[in-house]
């Protein structure tokens, strides 16, 4: 997979106010009294991975502590106690506080600090426009996030549900930050009516053509059963809260490049639909042109497992794997953030070499950590830095995807990486 990063260089003589300044033309014998300029050597910092371990929840809550200023506003929540203090839990009489139960499942599975956007309480029902308005509140949030809206599949109509989920995917695709949506299936508490088929047919836009944003999310079936300590009953809820926590657990243990699959979801009493081994491949590995749906699989004498790690993209591209898609996005944002430091540097060979060294060091650290395929640098990645139009041939064996601007004063940083693609192992009989 090849990525091309464009850096636009500016006039190096820019004042702090943003206005162009001219170098002083004064007599060599004259100096401003008491003013001395000392050139300091610029110490280059290594490129670090951008932080992408925040989950954002949007949905209905029992209450909002204080006044209504917290409605439709992103709020940081460190643990379940914080959530209950700010937004309440279940009121003890109803079983449909899905956001509360999903956040609870998230923390039970080891999730960390998250963002919550409350769209009000659900006493008068739940509505697609509320959830979409809550989603809009995240546009200005400067975080790379995993996006979860459990109540998107609790709406009374599948068309409204799909409308919210398409909005989630578009939000992630259009954001300048790294974002990825974790979706549930409308009607996923049962196999009646083939809910997965209806989801696959409806998740595209109205034109029926494959949407560019399908690679920015993954779906999970079926729903799961948990014990609601408030109502003292078992309740069926969407699985996305627990799945999101397991994404983070896998990322913290190994890295974002490790597929979030074969992971136990804790805190469940059972899954709502028991899929057989022969049924699962039709969900996780469907024919070309059909979106994949990952499953929550019942396992004897163990917690249910997340099975499958594919995005919704229907094309046979490298972006159909969750971990590959998110790793490429992480590399892109990490390098882009670091290149901002060079925008006032001269567009010359010295600057190109500094950028080249820095990006190579970062990619080598990823290779050593196991994020890239290949045993050597030459097998794992390639970096070309130079002015616009002077780019070398990239890896022939790596699928290319380029983007760049046309300004003449731009430096192009062309990055090719070999991604480790997860495989499916088939046990052969004797």
C-alpha positions in Angstrom: 0.0 0.0 0.0 1.5 3.3 -1.0 0.7 6.7 0.5 1.8 10.1 -0.8 2.0 12.9 1.7 2.2 16.5 0.3 3.9 19.2 2.3 3.3 22.8 1.2 6.3 25.0 2.1 5.7 28.6 3.1 7.9 31.7 3.1 10.4 31.1 5.9 10.4 34.8 6.9 6.9 34.9 8.6 6.2 36.9 11.7 4.3 35.4 14.6 1.3 37.5 13.5 1.3 35.8 10.1 2.5 38.9 8.1 5.5 38.7 5.8 8.6 40.5 7.0 11.7 41.7 5.3 15.2 41.1 6.6 16.6 44.4 7.9 18.8 46.3 5.4 21.0 48.3 7.8 24.6 49.5 7.9 26.9 46.8 9.3 28.1 49.1 12.0 24.6 49.6 13.4 22.8 47.2 15.7 19.6 47.6 17.7 20.6 48.2 21.3 20.3 45.2 23.5 19.0 42.8 20.8 21.0 39.8 19.9 20.0 36.8 17.7 21.5 33.4 18.5 20.9 30.5 16.1 19.9 27.3 18.0 20.3 23.9 16.5 16.9 22.3 15.8 16.6 19.0 17.6 14.4 16.7 15.6 12.0 14.5 17.5 11.0 11.0 16.5 7.6 10.4 14.9 5.2 8.9 17.4 2.0 7.0 16.8 -1.0 9.2 17.0 -3.3 8.3 19.9 -6.3 6.4 18.5 -7.7 4.6 21.6 -10.7 6.8 22.4 -14.3 5.5 21.9 -17.1 7.9 21.3 -20.6 6.9 22.3 -23.8 8.7 21.2 -27.2 8.0 22.5 -30.0 8.5 25.1 -29.4 8.8 28.8 -31.6 8.8 31.8 -30.6 12.3 32.8 -28.0 15.0 32.7 -26.6 16.3 36.0 -27.1 20.0 36.4 -28.6 22.0 33.5 -29.2 20.9 30.0 -25.9 22.4 28.7 -24.4 18.9 28.4 -27.0 17.8 25.9 -25.4 17.3 22.4 -22.0 18.0 23.8 -19.0 15.6 24.0 -18.2 14.8 27.6 -15.2 12.9 28.9 -16.0 9.9 31.0 -13.3 8.0 32.9 -15.3 5.1 34.3 -18.9 3.8 34.9 -19.2 5.8 38.1 -18.5 9.0 36.1 -21.2 8.0 33.6 -23.8 7.3 36.3 -23.0 10.6 38.1 -23.4 12.6 34.9 -26.0 10.7 33.0 -27.6 8.2 35.3 -28.1 4.5 34.6 -31.2 2.5 34.2 -34.2 3.8 36.2 -34.9 0.2 37.5 -38.2 -0.1 35.7 -37.2 -0.2 32.1 -34.8 -2.4 30.1 -34.2 -0.1 27.1 -31.4 2.2 28.3 -29.1 0.7 25.7 -26.5 3.3 25.9 -26.0 2.8 29.6 -25.8 -1.0 29.2 -23.4 -0.6 26.3 -21.1 1.7 28.2 -21.3 -0.7 31.2 -20.3 -3.6 28.9 -17.5 -1.4 27.5 -15.9 -0.8 31.0 -16.5 -4.5 32.0 -14.3 -5.4 29.0 -11.4 -3.1 30.0 -12.3 0.0 28.1 -10.6 3.2 29.1 -11.6 6.9 29.1 -14.4 7.5 26.5 -16.5 10.4 25.1 -20.2 10.4 25.6 -22.7 12.6 23.7 -26.1 12.6 25.3 -29.1 13.4 23.0 -31.6 13.5 25.9 -33.8 10.9 27.5 -35.9 8.3 25.7 -39.1 8.7 27.5 -40.8 10.0 24.4 -39.1 7.5 22.1 -35.9 7.4 20.1 -35.5 9.2 16.8 -32.9 9.1 14.0 -32.6 12.9 13.8 -31.5 13.0 17.5 -28.8 10.5 17.0 -27.5 12.2 13.8 -27.5 15.6 15.6 -25.4 14.0 18.4 -23.1 12.6 15.8 -22.7 16.2 14.4 -21.5 17.3 17.8 -18.3 15.2 17.3 -17.2 17.0 14.2 -15.2 19.6 16.1 -13.8 17.1 18.6 -10.1 16.8 17.9 -9.6 13.1 18.6 -9.1 10.0 16.6 -12.0 7.8 17.8 -13.9 4.6 17.4 -17.6 5.5 17.0 -20.4 3.6 18.6 -24.1 4.4 18.5 -25.9 1.3 19.9 -29.4 2.8 19.7 -29.0 3.2 15.9 -30.4 -0.4 15.7 -33.1 0.2 18.3 -35.0 2.6 16.1 -38.5 1.5 15.1 -37.8 1.4 11.4 -34.9 -0.3 9.5 -34.7 2.7 7.1 -34.0 5.1 9.9 -31.5 2.7 11.4 -29.6 2.5 8.1 -29.8 6.2 7.7 -28.0 6.7 11.0 -25.4 4.1 10.2 -24.7 5.6 6.8 -24.2 8.9 8.5 -21.8 7.3 10.9 -19.7 5.9 8.0 -19.7 9.2 6.1 -18.7 11.0 9.3 -15.7 8.8 9.7 -14.8 9.1 6.0 -15.1 12.9 5.9 -13.4 13.6 9.2 -9.9 15.1 9.2 -9.2 12.8 12.1 -8.8 9.0 12.1 -12.3 7.6 12.8 -13.9 4.1 12.5 -17.5 3.0 13.1 -18.5 -0.2 14.9 -22.0 -1.1 13.8 -24.6 -3.5 15.0 -27.4 -5.2 12.9 -31.0 -4.0 13.0 -33.1 -6.9 14.3 -29.9 -8.7 15.3 -31.5 -10.2 18.4 -33.0 -12.9 16.2 -32.4 -14.6 12.9 -36.0 -14.2 11.8 -36.4 -12.2 8.7 -32.7 -12.5 7.7 -31.6 -9.2 9.3 -28.1 -9.6 7.9 -29.4 -9.8 4.4 -31.5 -6.6 4.9 -28.5 -4.8 6.3 -26.2 -5.8 3.4 -28.8 -4.6 0.9 -29.4 -1.3 2.6 -26.1 -0.1 3.9 -25.1 1.4 0.5 -26.4 4.7 -0.6 -29.6 5.0 -2.5 -27.9 4.6 -5.8 -26.9 1.1 -5.0 -23.3 1.7 -6.0 -20.5 0.9 -3.6 -19.8 3.8 -1.4 -16.3 5.0 -0.7 -17.0 5.1 3.0 -17.9 1.4 3.5 -14.2 0.8 4.5 -14.6 3.1 7.5 -16.7 0.7 9.5 -17.4 -2.9 10.5 -20.6 -4.7 11.5 -21.3 -7.4 14.1 -24.0 -10.0 14.5 -25.8 -11.1 16.6 -26.8 -9.1 19.7 -25.8 -10.4 23.1 -27.4 -11.1 26.4 -26.3 -9.5 29.7 -27.7 -9.3 33.2 -29.2 -6.0 34.1 -28.6 -5.5 37.8 -31.1 -2.6 37.9 -34.1 -4.6 36.6 -32.8 -8.0 37.9 -33.4 -9.5 34.5 -31.5 -10.8 31.5 -31.6 -8.3 28.6 -30.6 -8.4 25.0 -28.4 -5.5 23.8 -26.2 -4.7 20.8 -22.7 -6.0 21.1 -20.8 -2.9 19.9 -19.9 -1.6 23.4 -18.0 -4.8 24.3 -16.5 -5.1 20.8 -15.1 -1.6 21.0 -13.4 -2.4 24.4 -11.8 -5.5 22.8 -10.4 -3.4 20.0 -8.6 -1.3 22.6 -7.4 -4.3 24.6 -5.9 -5.9 21.5 -4.3 -2.5 20.5 -2.8 -2.0 24.0 -1.5 -5.6 24.2 0.0 -5.9 20.7 -0.7 -3.0 18.5 -3.3 -1.5 16.2 -2.0 -3.8 13.4 -3.2 -6.9 15.2 -6.6 -8.1 14.0 -9.3 -7.6 16.6 -10.6 -11.1 16.3 -10.7 -14.3 18.3 -11.2 -12.2 21.4 -13.6 -13.0 24.3 -16.3 -10.5 25.2 -16.7 -10.6 28.9 -19.9 -9.9 31.0 -22.2 -11.8 28.7 -24.7 -14.5 29.7 -25.0 -15.8 26.2 -25.4 -14.7 22.5 -28.9 -14.1 21.2 -28.4 -16.3 18.1 -26.2 -19.4 18.1 -24.4 -19.7 14.7 -23.1 -23.0 13.6 -19.6 -23.5 12.2 -21.0 -24.1 8.7 -23.0 -20.8 8.9 -20.2 -18.5 10.0 -18.3 -18.3 6.7 -21.3 -16.9 4.9 -21.1 -13.9 7.3 -17.4 -13.3 7.6 -16.2 -14.4 4.1 -19.1 -13.8 1.7 -18.8 -13.8 -2.1 -17.2 -10.8 -3.8 -19.5 -7.8 -3.9 -21.2 -8.6 -0.6 -20.2 -6.7 2.6 -18.7 -8.9 5.4 -20.4 -9.1 8.8 -18.3 -10.3 11.7 -20.0 -12.5 14.3 -20.1 -13.0 18.0 -19.5 -16.8 18.3 -20.7 -19.1 21.1 -17.8 -21.2 22.4 -18.3 -24.1 24.8 -17.0 -23.6 28.4 -15.8 -20.1 27.5 -16.9 -16.5 26.9 -18.3 -15.8 23.4 -15.6 -14.8 20.9 -15.4 -12.0 18.3 -15.0 -13.9 15.0 -13.9 -12.1 11.9 -12.0 -8.8 11.3 -13.3 -7.3 8.1 -14.7 -3.9 7.2 -17.8 -3.4 5.1 -16.0 -2.7 1.9 -17.1 -5.0 -0.9 -14.2 -4.6 -3.2 -11.3 -7.0 -3.1 -8.9 -4.4 -1.6 -6.5 -4.3 1.3 -8.9 -2.0 3.1 -11.3 -4.9 3.7 -9.3 -5.9 6.8 -10.0 -3.8 9.9 -6.4 -3.9 11.3 -4.8 -3.1 7.9 -7.2 -0.2 7.3 -6.6 1.3 10.8 -2.8 0.8 10.6 -2.6 2.6 7.3 -4.7 5.4 8.7 -2.5 5.6 11.8 0.7 5.8 9.7 -0.8 8.5 7.5 -1.9 10.7 10.4 1.3 10.1 12.4 3.5 11.2 9.5 1.3 14.1 8.5 1.3 15.5 12.0 5.1 15.4 12.1 5.5 17.0 8.7 3.8 20.2 10.0 7.1 21.1 11.6 8.7 21.5 8.2 6.3 23.9 6.6 8.5 26.9 7.1 11.7 25.2 6.1 13.5 25.8 2.8 12.5 23.5 0.0 16.0 22.1 -0.6 17.9 18.8 -0.4 18.8 19.3 3.2 15.1 19.5 4.2 14.3 16.5 2.0 17.0 14.5 3.7 15.8 15.4 7.2 12.2 14.3 6.3 13.5 11.1 4.7 15.5 10.1 7.7 12.7 10.9 10.1 10.1 8.9 8.2 12.4 6.0 7.6 13.2 5.8 11.4 9.4 5.7 12.1 8.7 3.0 9.6 11.6 1.0 10.9 10.2 1.2 14.4 6.9 -0.1 13.1 8.7 -3.0 11.3 10.5 -4.0 14.4 7.3 -4.0 16.4 5.7 -6.3 13.8 3.3 -3.8 12.1 4.8 -4.4 8.6 5.4 -7.5 6.6 9.0 -8.3 5.5 12.3 -9.2 7.2 14.3 -6.2 5.9 13.7 -2.6 5.3 13.7 -3.2 1.6 10.9 -5.7 1.9 8.8 -3.7 4.3 8.7 -0.1 3.2 10.1 2.6 0.9 10.3 6.4 1.3 10.8 8.9 -1.5 11.1 12.6 -0.7 11.5 15.5 -3.1 9.8 18.3 -5.0 6.6 17.8 -6.8 6.9 15.7 -10.0 10.2 13.9 -9.0 9.0 10.6 -7.6 10.6 7.3 -8.1 8.8 4.1 -9.0 7.1 2.4 -6.0 7.0 -1.2 -5.1 5.5 -3.2 -8.0 4.1 -5.8 -5.6 2.2 -3.3 -3.4 -1.2 -1.9 -4.4 -0.8 1.8 -4.8 -3.1 4.6 -3.6 -1.8 8.2 -4.1 -3.0 11.6 -3.2 -1.2 14.9 -3.8 -1.8 18.6 -4.5 -0.5 20.6 -7.5 1.3 23.5 -5.8 4.8 24.0 -7.3 6.3 24.8 -3.9 5.2 21.4 -2.4 7.5 18.6 -1.1 6.1 15.2 -1.8 6.7 12.4 0.7 5.9 9.2 -1.0 5.5 6.2 1.3 5.1 2.6 0.4 4.4 0.0 3.0 3.9 -3.8 2.9 1.1 -4.7 5.2 0.7 -8.0 6.9 -2.7 -9.3 5.8 -4.6 -11.6 8.3 -5.2 -15.1 7.0 -7.8 -17.7 7.6 -6.5 -21.2 8.5 -8.4 -24.2 7.4 -7.9 -27.5 9.3 -7.4 -30.3 6.9 -8.8 -33.8 7.6 -6.7 -36.9 7.5 
